[in-house]
Each structure stands twice: as structure tokens, then as C-alpha cells.
Amino acid sequence: MPRYFINTLGCKVNRFESDAVGMALSSRGWQETQQPAAADVCIINTCTVTGKASVESRNHIRQTIRKNPSAKMVVTGCYAQTEAEEIEKIDGVDAVISHTEKHKLPELIIALYEKGEAHFSEDRNKSCRETEFKGIDVDALGTRTRPLLKVQDGCNAFCSYCIVPHTRGRSRSMPMAEAVSRLASLGARGYQEVVLTGIHIGCYGQDLTPPTSFSALLKRLAEEKAVKRVRLSSMEPMEITDEVIDIITGSPFYCDHVHIPLQSGDDTVLSRMKRPYTTERFRELVTRIHALSPSAAIGADVIIGFPGETEEQFENTCAFLESLPLAYLHVFPFSPRAKTPAATFDGRLDKETMKHRTARVRAIGQTAKKRFMDAAVGTRAEVLVERERDHHTGLLKGVTSNYIPVQFEGDDSLMNQLVPVILDSVTPDGHLTGRREES
């Protein structure tokens, strides 16, 4: 029985695709291993959204080869799309698979193992030109308690700092009937929560014939109710319409959790980033969601140190973030990416300024997270219990609808179940302890 090892870097879409590859191989008799030294084929699913992600991708490739030089080495993902020539220089790499051929990964991996057929996609090292939604023909299940379902890929936005449209191609959508069917399949297999994901998920349906919309998909899924609840991945501000807000805040089917990329709290910086909204528009969104659902976890992405960011503009960002009812922040120092306009912008900040500003905004995020967690103490929540216990405490662990990690005592029969829990206290390491509510 051949054994495979998958190392996934980057976003939820990458995680979905890795899960799908793993399921396809497992259905053909392969066995997954968590140890690269024990694998016959090692697969690295890479990321290149930042310079750091690219460095980590290269390092993981080299480290895996050192751990098992006799294994076949397959590299895919966004870094493999745009920097294939660099990867091919690494001794021991047997295949570099672009996004255009990612849907064929299981077959290419099997051919590599059985026949020694190395494969290097012809469109590697180029911007992705894919316009058709293609998926690996399995439900991405794996061992996750909350499986992912990718319904959209690619992006048309071309923000001035972002390489994703080059690595992933244009926005394209899974047909709605297929999305409904796949969610139903996951529900039939006993999954309680599914995470709906995509690169620019709010653009869902615009490319289909006839065109449809993200709100139409949300309505249809809520009508079918194939699972107990659906969690939405990141949604761009301009795609979060009043209709979308009403749908996700008006039904327990959708988790009480919204992630909205902000990137800057200064309108001048947003304009230079080519972000098509203002801070006022962002404030209106957050305020409306919070008013309709005060317990909702509202998260945001922030890029620090965009070229030319002045001290005043940075202070505007800090003040703006502190004025919003946010639950957490994902903070990224600016990273220049080849092929993007911002890579050539003047006014790059020095390392010390970047370090100081990044630390300050992360502290704002920690304060927001603590405030949000403290407010949850004493409340009741439905916790989806994971399939394994916490390694340190031995307690059951899971997440609430509004994305709060919770641990509590109970037996294994509660795993993969939605359990009512009274939230008691916040621990120093950032989760809530609770007790099962007695019926």
C-alpha cells in the first residue's frame, strides 16, 4: 500500500485542495502518513501570498527532501504557479503542478509513483489564466470535524499589493446544484458544520450561465439545511450587501462569525491599495452586523507599512480599529510581490518602523479579542466538539458559532456533536472553559 505525506501552507482553499487530494488517493488504496520519512510520495502545497510564505515554501520543500530523499517529491500551490523555475532547481523535485492541472493531481501522483513519470506543467512560472471552475472529484472529508467546501476560486480585483489574481486566475464558481449536492453529501456523512470557502467568495455566481449571486447561494443552502450550520470564510466589504447581512444574521444556520478584510484604516492608503471602499463603508458594515447580532465575532485583516504610509495614516488606522466592535485581527506587515504595482512604489518603511507598527496593531487585536472573550463568560453556547481531545488538558475541545474555542469535561460520545455549554472563564492561553448544560 503506497503511502503519501501532504504538507499544506497558506489559506483555507489550499487546505481544501489538500484534503481532496488526500481523499482521492485514499479511495485508491493509498495510506496517509504524518511522517515524511515514511512516505513514498511527499506533496508540498505551497503559498506565496507574502515573501515570508515563499521562503517557508522553499524551506519546507528542502526539509522534506532531506528527511526522505528517496520519496517522489510533488510541489503544487501558488508558489509553484509563479516560481516554478526556482523550484525546479532544487535537487529531488520530481513534479511541479500548476493550478491549471491541480484537478488532475491524484492521477499525476499515481503515474509518478507507478511509472516514474515526472511532470512539470507547461504553464508553470506564468500567471494563471484559468477561467473554468475545476475540482477534484471527491468530497473533501479527511478527518476534520469541520470540513471545507470550496465553491469559488480566483479573483478579479487586482489590488495593488496582491499576487493572488496572478497565481489563482480569474474568478470562477462551482455550479449551484453541485454546491448544494456536495453540502448534502457532507451532511449525510454526519458532519455538523461545514466551512464554505473560496478566494473571493462574494463574487460567487457572477461567471455562471445564467449569472447568479452569493446571496442566492446562501438562500438556497439555508433552504436545504443539509447540515446543522455553515461557517463562511473571508468576505470582501463590497460583496457584503444588506441582503447578505440579513441572511447570515437572521438564521442560526449560518455561524455568528464574519471575517472582513480591511487592510487599512486610512482612506488615502486604501485608495493606493486599490481597495474599492472607504473606512466609512467598512464602519457601516461592522456597525450593522453588530447591531443585528451583538454576539457575532467580526474579524478583520490589516496590512501594516504599505509603501508611503505616514505616521498620521498609521495613527488613523489604529484609531479606526480601536473604535470598532471587532473580535480579533489578522495583522500582516507589507510584503512586496513581483508583478504587483505596489512592489515598485516608493516610500518603503524601514524594518524597525515596520516591527513597531505591526506589534502595536497586534496589541490592539489582542485587546479586542480579550474584550470579546470576557463578554462571553456566563453565556450559553452550542459547541461543536472536535474529534480529539486537547493534548495538554485532556478535556473535550470545540468552537462556538461565534468562533470561540472552548474546553470542557465530557466523554468521547460527545465528539462531533453540538453540545450546549455554559461558558465559565477565560484561560491565560486564550480559550474558554465551560461545563455542559444539563438538560
N, C-alpha and C positions, 0 to 999 in steps of 0.2 A: 504493500500500500504506500504510494508516494506521499511525502509529507511536504507541506508548504508553510512558510512563515510570511506574514504581512506586517509591515511597519507603516502606519499611516500618520502623515503630518498634515497640519492645516485644518481646514474647515469641515463642517458637517457634511457637505457634499462629498468631499473626499472620503469621509468615514462611511457614508452610504455606499459609495462605489467599491470600497474595500470589502464591506460586508457582502455585497452582491457577488464579487469575485470569489470570496471565500465559500459562499453558499453554492455557487456553480461548481467549484472544484470538489467540495464535499459531496455533492449529489452524484459526482462521477467517481466516487470511491477514494478521494484523497483525504488525508488526515491533517488537521491544523496542528502546529506546534508553536509554543510561545518562545522556543529557543532556536535562534538562527543556526546554531551549530548542529542541530538535529534535523534540519530541513534538507530536502532535495532541491527545492526551488525557493528562493527568497525574493519577495516582491517589496519594493520601496515605492510608496505612493506619495509623491513629493509635493512641496508647496514653494511658491516664490513670491508671495504677496509682499514680503519685505526682504531687504538684504539679509537680515538675520535668518529668515526662513530658508533662503537659498543656501547659506552657509551650513545650516543644520541639515539640509537635504544632502549636500555633498558629504558631510561628515558621517551621516547615517549610512550612506552607500558604502563608503570606505570601511567603516567599522564592521558592517555586516560581512563584507568580503573577507576581512581579516579573521572574523570568527568562523567562517566556513568557506574557504577558498575553493572547495570542490563543488559547492552548490551552484546551480544555474541562477544568475542574477538578472532580475527584470526590474526596470525602472520606468515608472509612469508618473502621471500627475502634471501639475502646472510647470514645475521646473524642467521636467522632461520635454515639455512642449517648446519652451523658448531657449533652453540652453543645452540642447542635445549634444552639440559638438563637445562641450566641456565634459559631459557625462561619458561620452564615447572614448575619451582619452584615459578614463580610469580603467586600469587593467583588471579584468574579471567581470566586466559588464557584458551580458550576453544579449540583452534586448532593451531597446528604448522605444516605448509605445506612446504615441501622441494621443490627444483627446479624440481625434477623428476615429481612431481604431480602438479606443478603450472598451467599447462594447464587445469587442472580439477577444478581450484579454484571456478568458478561460481557455479558448481554443488555441490561442498563440502560446500560452504557457504549457499546455499539454503537448503541443507539437515540439516545443523546445525541449521538454523533458524526454519524450519518447523517441524523437528523431534527431535531436540535436540541432534543430532548425533555428538558428539565431534570427532575430527580426528587428529591423530598425525602420520605423515608419518613415515614409517618404516625405511627409510634410513636417517632420520634426525640425526644430530650430526656426520655425516660422510662426507668424501669428495664426491662430486657429481661425479657419474660415467656415467652420461647421454651421449649418443653418437648419438641420433636421434633428429633432429630439431622438436620441438613440439610447436605449438602456440595455443592461444585461438581463436576459430573460429569466429572472428569478425574483421572488420576494426577498428583500434583504432582511433576513431574520437574525441569523447569528445567535448569540447568547444574550443579547441586550434585553433588559426589561422594557425599555422604551425604544423600539426600532425606529429607524429613519425611513422616510419615503420621499424620494426626490421627484418633484413634479415639474421642475423647471431648471434650465441650465442656461449659462451665458448671460451677457449684459450688453446693452446698447448705450450706456450712459457716457462712457469715456470721461470720467472725472479726470482732472489734470494730473493727478498723482497716481492713478490706479492702472495696474498692468492687467487686471483680470479680463477685460474685453479682448486683449491680445491672446491670453492663454486659454480662454474658455470659448471664445467666439460669440456670435450674436445670440440674443435671447430666443429660446425655443421651449415649447411646452409639451408635456405629456397630454395626450387627448383626455378629455374629462371622463369619458366612460372607462378608460383604463385606470385613471386615478381612483375612481370610485371602486372599481373591481379589486385593485390592489389593496386598498384600505379594508375592504370586506374580507379579503383573504387573510390579512393580518388579524382581524377581529375573530375570524373563525378558528384561528390557531391559538386563541386565548390571550392575546395581547390586550392590555387595558388602555395603554396610551401610545400614540404614535406621534413622532415629531415630523411635521411637514416642512420640507426644506427645499432650497434652490439657491442659485447665485443671486438672482434679482426676482424674488418670488412674487412681488407685487405686480410684475409685468406679465404674470401668467395669463395665457389665453390670447394675447394680442396677435400672435403669429398663426393661430389656428384658423381653419376654414370650416364654417364661418367663425369670425373672431368671437371671443368671449372675454370674461374678466375674472380677476382674482375673487371679487365679491361673489360672482356667480358660482365659482368652485366652492367657496366657503358655505354658501347656502345649500348647495347640493350635498356636500358631505354632512352637514348638520341634519339635513332631512333623513339621510340614510342611517346615521348613528351606528356605524358598523363597529365602532369601539367606544369605550366609555368617555375618553377625552382625547383631544388633539392639541398638541403644542405647536405654535408657529415659530419658525426661525426668523431671523432679522428681516424687517420690512422697511423700505425706504420711505422717508416722510411724504413724498408727493404721491405715493400709492396708497397711503392710509387715508382713505376717504371717510366722510361721515358714515357712509353705508357700511364700510368695513368695521369701523369702530362700534357701530350699533350691533353688528353681527357678533363680534368677538366678546363684547361686554354684556350682551344680552342673553347669553346661553352658557350654561355650565359645561357644554360640550367642548368649548374652547378654553384652554387654560388661561388663568388670570395672569398672563405674562406677555409683555410686549417689548421687543428689542428694536430700537430705532437708531440707526447711525446718525449722529450729529456732526462729528468731525471738527467743528469749531463753533465757539460761542461768539464769534465776531463776524459781522456781515461782509466786511471787506475781504477777510480771509476766505469765507465761504464762496464769494464771487470768484476769487482767484483759483479756488479749488474746482470751479465749475459745478458747484452744488446748486441745484435749481430751486432753492427755497431760502427763506430768511430765518433769523432767530425768532422773529415774531410768529412765523408759521409753526416753527417747532414748538414754541411755548403753547400755542393754541392747541396743538395735538396732545401734548402731555397733560395740559390742564383739563381738556375734555375727557380723556381717558381716566384720569384720576378722579374727576367729579362723578363719572358714571360707575367707576369701580375703585373705591378708595384703597382697597387691599391689593390692587394689581401691582405686580413687580414690573416697573418700567426701567429698562436698561438702555444705555447709550454707548456708542463708540466715540472716541475722541482722538484726533491726531495732534500731537504736540510738536511745535517747532517747524511748522510749514515755512518754506523759504520766504523771508521778508516779514515774518511775524514779529511785530514790535512788542515792546513791554506793555504798552497800553492795550493792544489787541489780546495779548495773553491774559491780562487782568480782566478784560471783558469776558473772556471765556470762563475764567474762574468764578467771577460774579454770577454769570449766567447759570452755570452748573449748580452753584450753591442756592440759587433761587427756585430750583425745580424740585418736585417731589420724586426724585429718582431713587431706585433701589440699589443700583450698582453701576459701575463704569468699566468699560474695557479701554485701556489707555495705551496708545502706541506712539513712540517717537517717530517723526517723519523719516522715511527711508526712500531715497531716490531710486526709481526703477527705470531701466532702459526702455526706450520707446514712448515714454510719457513726457508731456510738456514740462511738468514740474522738475524733472531731472535736470533741466537746463536753466531753471530760474536762479536769479541772483539772490543774495541775502541769506545764504545757508548759515544756520546758527552753529556756534562752537559747541563742543562736547559738554563742557561744564554747564552752559546755559541749558542745553537740552536735558541734561541729567537733573538739574534743579527743577525745571518746569515740569518734567514728567513726574518726578517724585511728589511735587505739590498737588498735581491733579489726581494722582493715585490716592493721596491722603484724603482729598475731597470725596473720592469714590468710597474709601473705607468708612468715612464718617456717614455717608449716605446709607451704606449697607448696614452699619450698626443701628442707625435710627430705624431703618425698615425692619430689621430683625427684632429689635426691642419692642416695636409696636405689635408684633405678632404674639408676644408672650401673653398667655392667658386665653388665647383664642382656640377655636376648634378647627381642624383642617383634615381633609381627606389626603392621606399619604399613600402614594404608590410605592410599595415595598420592593426593594431590589431583590435579585435572585441570590445574592450572597450577603453575608453579614459584614459589618465593619471589622477590618483586620485588627484594629487596636483595641476596641472596646468589646467586641463580640456581640454588640447589640444589632437588632434589625435596623436597616437604614433605608431611606427613601426620600422622595421630594413631594412637596405640596403642589397644588395647582399653580400657586404663585412663586414657584421655583425656590422654596426654602428647603435646605437639606435638614432632615430630621432623623434622630435616632431614638429608639425606644425598645423596651423589653417585649418579647413575644416568642412564640415558637415558629418553626420553619413553615408551617402550614399557611402562614400569612404572606409568604413571599409571592410576588406577582399579583397581589391583591390590593385593592383600595381600602385602606383601613382608617376609620375615624380616630383621630389622636388629639388630645389636649396638649397644647404646647406650653411647656413649663419654664424653661430657662435657656439663655444663650451661653454656649461654652466658649472658652478663650480661643479655640481653633475655628470658630465661625459656623457652627451648626446649632440647631435647637434640639434639646432633649424634650421628650414628651412621655405621655402614658396613654395607653389605649383607652378609648372611651368605652365604658361598659354599657351594653345595650339593656 
